[in-house]
Amino acid sequence: MNKEQIERYRMLKLLRDLSTKVGRGTEFVSLYIPPSRPLGDVSANLREEYGTANNIKSRVTRNHVLDALESIQQRLKLFKEVPPNGLVIFCGAVPQGEAAGSEKTEIFVLEPPKPVPFYLYRCDSRFYLDPLLASLSDEKSFGLIAIGRDEAGLGVVSGKDLRVLDVMTSGVPGKVRVGGQSARRYQRVLEQLVHEFFVHVAERANKEFLGIPNLQGIFVGGPGPTKEDFIKEGLLDYRLRDKVLDVVDLGYAGEEGLRELVNKIAPKLKDVEYAEEIEAFEELKQMLFEHPDKVALGKEEVDKAFKQGLVKKLLISEAFDVPYLLMKCDKCDYEIFVRATERPSTCPACDGGISVVKEESGLDHYLDLAIEQGAEVQIFSAHSESGEQFLRSYSGIAAFL
């Protein structure tokens, strides 16, 4: 990840968070401003909406919408003109708990990575995120087939996820000793059963893969010659046949085969975060074996490396996306960055008093340091196979020096 990719990741993370927020009424305001729209026109429109909002029957909803409109107008005063790509503003009274009256007005002002194509004002119980999500969504998808004589697995890898779409069993019996004419007859029956299984797998693959937007290609794998036999039968839809990028030898079929397949083809999956995680994790293990002095492991070592300006690439888990505190000793100026739940009561260095300087997400803290020092970044999901191993084995943070 470079700086631009990090900012895109942060915006997607924010949108995922905004998608979970729900108002108690239609009191969440979403405002999309294209770059061609003069700020004076926007302010005039918001004043009209303010007048309309005064007619809302519910006193609570009315006050929340009016507060949101006032907050938006105040924030717009900070801009001399609309930014080159426009502005997107979300504002509303977000419940802080179950009880009524716990609402707090929150505002989010975004400068999108692509120009906003239209002007839109919407008031609803949720923020209207679809246009912004669509402009950020360029994730490539790859179809996966792990097929053997006894079972087959269909999957798709996209972004940070490997989704198992289906696992099918064939019912084809294993090797049976039969002699003479019975052997030839048995072989014909066996071949027919395998063909029918291939047809079933292909029909399922056609249905699943043709419905996937931005499908870049398909990888087929499996043990023995079965995978080649499946391809030769030409049962995949003609629109999918040309998308078969490679046929890979595997030890397994089914769901286990899908995971093995992704691990083997990871270098060929360009711009797919799931595959990038696998490669980064393998690179980390290789570096630890060959050049352990070029790796900082764990939070303390990474903090030290950043202070010395040595970090070339940061590897960090999304598990760090929780509150952290930057604290400073009132007596000796000792600084410490700790998880909020592990907040010390006194300075670890001199036992003096210690104060909070800043509270922020641990993930954002380290991303800022990486941007500041021009380091590359690899963010691991906390739920992928590689991400879970990285978190369990290396505490979710490491750096190449």
Secondary structure, DSSP 8 states (H G I E B T S, - for coil): --HHHHHHHHHHHHHHHHTT---SSS-EEEEEE-TTS-HHHHHHHHHHHHHHHTT-S-HHHHHHHHHHHHHHHHHHTT-SS--TT-EEEEEEEE-SSSSTT--EEEEEEE--SS---S-EEEEESS---HHHHHHH----EEEEEEE-SSEEEEEEEETTEEEEEEEEE----------HHHHHHHHHHHHHHHHHHHHHHHHHHHHHHTT-TTEEEEEEEESTTHHHHHHHTT-S-HHHHTTEEEEEE-S--HHHHHHHHHHHHGGG-TT-HHHHHHHHHHHHHHHHHH-GGGEEEHHHHHHHHHHTT--SEEEEEGGG-SEEEEEEETTT--EEEEEGGG--SS-TTTS--EEEEEEEEHHHHHHHHHHHHT-EEEEE-SSSHHHHHHHHHHTTEEEE-
